[in-house]
Amino acid sequence: MLEQQGTGNVRLDANDNDSKTLDKMLNVEAHQGNFQIEFYDVVDGERVYRCMFDEARPAGIIDFPDEHDWNERCITQDFPPIRQMFKEFLETQNVTSPLLTWPPKPK
C-alpha cells in the first residue's frame, strides 16, 4: 500500500516483550514517491541507528510542505529493496541490506 500511495509511514518493531530489552525497529517514511529508510538495531545492549545514505547523490535538502526536511542522500524512489528489507525484518528481526550505509561501520 505504501508503494502505491507513495506517501505515509510504516514502522515495524521487534522486542522480547520484557522491559529489559530494547526494541529493534524498521521505519520507512514516504512522501510523493520518495522513501526514507531507518533501522534501529541492538548491538551489545546498545541501540544502533542505520539509514540509507547514497554518497553519489548530490548533497542537499528537500523541503516537503508539512513534513520535516529530508537529506537528498538519504532518499530513494526504488521500492523493491524496501520490500526486501521488510521481508527480512519480519523473518529475522534484522536488516542486512547494503543500502543501510550510515553511519559507516568502524574498521
Number of C-alpha atoms within 10 A of each C-alpha: 8 16 17 8 11 17 15 15 13 13 13 15 14 16 13 10 9 8 8 9 12 18 18 21 21 23 16 18 18 20 17 11 18 18 24 22 22 18 24 19 21 16 10 7 10 10 13 13 15 19 20 21 21 17 12 7 11 10 11 11 12 13 12 11 8 6 9 9 12 16 15 19 18 23 21 19 15 12 16 10 13 19 12 13 21 21 14 15 20 15 10 10 18 20 22 10 13 8 18 20 15 15 12 9 7 4 3
